[in-house]
């Protein structure tokens, strides 16, 4: 489960970096930047749903960091 979460984080950061690149290079009205940010939001929501499902199934447990 750790590797799935790590892969999602890598894709989310990559999408955010590509949106920044498109914002700097394409100028105003860039559709590629909007698509990259939409992909980042979609991946973040999917990751959240996967974490909630994994918690519900008992695959992951909270550790109660103090």
N, C-alpha and C positions, 0 to 999 in steps of 0.2 A: 504494500500500500504506500510505503514511503516513496518508492520509485515513481509511482503514478503521480503523486502530488508534486514531486520534484520536476517531472517532465512537464506537467501543466504550468508550473511556475516559470520554467524556461521558455515555453511558448508564449506565455503572457508577457514576459519581459521583452522577448523578441518582437512581439506585435507592437508593444509600446515604443520600442526603439525605431521600428520601421515607420510608425506614425510620425515620430519626431523627424526622421530623415525626409519623409514626404512633405512635411510642413515646411522644412527649410528649403528644399529643392524645387518643389512644384509651384509654390506661390499660392495665391488666393484661389478659392474654388476647387481645391484638390479633392477629387473623389477617392483617390487611393488612401489619403489620410483618414477619411471618414470610414472607409472599409476596414482599415487596420484597427481603428478604435472600436468599431463595432465587433470585430473579431475578439479584441481584448475583453470587452464586456461579456461577450458570449462565453468565452473560455472561463472567465472568473465565475460566472453564474453556474456553469457546468461543474466546475471544481467544487463550489459550495454545495451543490446538490449531491455530488459523489461523497463528500465528507459527511454530510448528514445521513446519507444512506448507509455508509460504512459504520457509522456510530450506531445506527438503528439495528444493523445486522450483527453488531458485536465484534466487528473486525478491528476496530480501534477503540481505545478506552481513554478517558481523560486521566491525566496523571495528578492533577491538583497541585501544580507548582506553587510553592509557598514563598 
